[in-house]
Amino acid sequence: MNISQALKQKSRIIRDIQRENSRLYKWNIYTVGSTVPYEAKETYQIWLNLKEELILLKSKIHRANEGIQEKIFRLSERKDTVESLKALSCIEGEKITESYSNITVEVSSISLLERDKIIKDLENEIDEIQNEIEQYNHKTQI
């Protein structure tokens, strides 16, 4: 199994864990004499087994990713930087104060056009890093 396949398997396991968790919470309490589709103790055991399976798979993925871990960290930080920059105000111009008694002129150190270019450059770098990671994930076995 390569890393890409393992990541898909990880997503399936997480989905199954969420499903079993939901069943556990929904069917743990029931009315005496009623029929329940899922027995909570069995569901709990399935939930624990899935969590153990996830731990083992995540450990394998982590070991396999050692050769590309820096790129994974870089990708995460670049994405975070883009999101932060998108929230950066670059509004310039005259501003009237709340009391309407003063007009101020505001400027931004990083202009809107500069910010947008930085974001575009970072998004291009993100695409390159993602491509490198995807290639690594397809060829690296766990």
C-alpha positions in Angstrom: 0.0 0.0 0.0 1.4 3.4 -0.9 0.9 6.6 1.2 -1.9 7.8 -1.1 -3.8 4.6 -0.5 -3.1 4.7 3.2 -4.4 8.3 3.4 -7.7 7.2 1.8 -7.8 4.2 4.2 -7.2 6.6 7.1 -10.2 8.8 5.9 -12.4 5.6 5.8 -11.4 4.6 9.3 -12.1 8.1 10.6 -15.5 8.0 9.0 -16.2 4.6 10.5 -15.0 5.8 13.9 -17.4 8.8 13.7 -20.3 6.4 12.7 -19.7 4.0 15.6 -19.3 6.9 18.0 -22.7 8.3 16.8 -24.3 4.9 17.3 -22.8 4.6 20.7 -24.2 7.9 21.9 -27.6 7.3 20.2 -28.3 3.8 21.4 -26.6 3.6 24.8 -29.8 4.7 26.6 -33.0 3.0 25.6 -36.5 2.2 27.0 -36.9 -1.2 28.7 -38.6 -3.6 26.3 -37.7 -1.6 23.2 -35.6 -3.0 20.4 -32.3 -1.3 19.7 -30.5 -1.9 16.4 -27.1 -1.5 17.9 -25.9 -2.9 21.3 -23.8 -0.2 23.0 -21.1 -2.5 24.4 -20.5 -4.1 21.0 -20.5 -0.7 19.3 -18.0 0.5 21.9 -15.7 -2.4 21.2 -15.9 -1.8 17.4 -15.1 1.9 18.1 -12.0 1.0 20.2 -10.8 -1.5 17.6 -11.1 1.1 14.8 -9.2 3.7 16.9 -6.4 1.1 17.4 -6.4 0.5 13.6 -6.2 4.2 13.1 -3.2 4.6 15.5 -1.3 1.8 13.7 -2.0 3.3 10.2 -1.1 6.8 11.3 2.1 5.5 12.7 3.0 3.8 9.4 2.1 7.0 7.5 4.2 9.1 9.8 7.3 6.8 9.4 6.8 6.8 5.6 6.5 10.6 5.6 9.9 11.2 7.2 11.5 11.9 3.9 9.0 14.6 3.0 8.0 15.9 6.5 9.6 19.3 5.9 7.4 19.9 2.8 4.3 18.8 4.7 5.1 21.4 7.4 5.9 24.0 4.8 2.6 23.3 3.0 0.7 23.8 6.2 2.4 27.0 7.1 2.0 28.4 3.6 -1.8 27.7 3.7 -2.0 29.4 7.1 -0.1 32.4 5.8 -2.5 32.7 2.8 -5.6 32.6 5.1 -4.1 35.2 7.4 -3.1 37.5 4.5 -6.6 37.2 3.0 -7.9 38.8 6.3 -5.3 41.6 6.2 -7.0 45.0 5.7 -5.4 47.0 3.0 -8.0 49.8 2.8 -6.5 53.2 2.1 -8.0 56.6 1.9 -9.9 59.2 3.9 -11.7 58.1 7.0 -14.2 60.1 9.0 -14.0 59.5 12.8 -17.1 58.4 14.7 -17.8 61.9 15.9 -17.6 63.3 12.4 -15.2 65.9 13.7 -12.0 64.7 12.1 -11.0 63.3 8.7 -7.9 61.1 8.7 -6.0 59.7 5.8 -5.1 56.0 6.2 -2.4 54.2 4.3 -1.4 50.6 4.4 2.2 49.4 4.5 1.3 46.5 2.2 -1.1 47.6 -0.5 -4.0 45.6 -1.7 -2.2 44.8 -5.0 1.0 43.8 -3.1 -1.0 41.6 -0.8 -2.9 39.9 -3.7 0.5 39.3 -5.5 2.0 37.7 -2.3 -1.1 35.5 -2.0 -0.9 34.5 -5.7 2.8 33.6 -5.3 2.1 31.6 -2.1 -0.8 29.8 -3.8 1.6 28.8 -6.7 4.1 27.6 -4.2 1.4 25.6 -2.4 0.4 24.0 -5.7 4.0 23.0 -6.4 4.5 21.5 -2.9 1.2 19.6 -3.2 2.3 18.1 -6.5 5.6 17.0 -5.0 3.9 15.5 -2.0 1.3 13.7 -4.2 4.2 12.2 -6.3 6.0 11.1 -3.2 2.7 9.6 -1.8 2.1 7.6 -4.9 5.6 6.1 -5.1 6.3 5.5 -1.4 5.2 2.3 0.2 4.3 1.9 3.8 
